[in-house]
Amino acid sequence: MTAPERPIASPCVSICALDEQDMCTGCQRTVDEITRWSRMDNNERREVLALCHERARSSGLLLRVGVHADG
């Protein structure tokens, strides 16, 4: 029998500040995503993490290792 999957941890980085769109500038989650996190299953959490990653990438918050400034 397979052990139950552990809950995916919150992406909170303890930099809790909301921008003009009510998006946390630390973890890139919306207020709704933050408040619902504890009630989400792991599939929903994975979806939110993917959205957070895309938001961070789109806003230039992700570091790109191995990429030169000119390319």
N, C-alpha and C positions, 0 to 999 in steps of 0.2 A: 504494500500500500504506500502511496506517495504522501509525503508530508505536505501539509497545507502551505501555500505560498505566503511568505512574510509580506506584510504591508510595505509598499514603497514609501520611503521617507520623504518628508516635505522638502522642497527645494529652498526653503527659507534660509537666507544667509545673514539674518539679523541686521539688515539695512532696510528697515521698514519705512518707506516714504512713498506716498502716492503722487503720481503726476497728474496733469490736467485731465487725462482720460481715466482716472481712478485705476491706474496700473501701478503695481509696486515696482519701484525703480531698482530694488535689490533682486527679487526673484522673477520678475516679469509676469506675475500672475495678476489677474483682475481681482477686484474685491470679491466678486461672486466665487471665483475659483478658490480664493483663500478661505472663505467662510465655509465652503462645501467640502474642502479637502478631507476632513476627518470622516465624512460620510461617503466618500467615493470609493469604489472598488479599484483594484489595481489597473484594470483596463482603462477606466476613466482617468486615473492618475497618469498613466503613460501618455494618453492623449493630451493632457494639460502640459506635461513635461515637453512634449514635442512642440506645442504652441509656444511655450516659454523659450525654447531654443530658437525657434524661428523669429520670435519677437526680438530676442537679444541679437541675433545675427542681422536682422533688418535694421536695427538701430545702431549697429557698429560696436556692440558691447562685447562681442566674442573676439578673443585673440586668435589669430591665424598663424600657427607655427609653421615656419619654413617658407613663408611667402614674403617676398621682398616688396618694399614700398613702391617700386617702379613696375611691379608685375603681378 
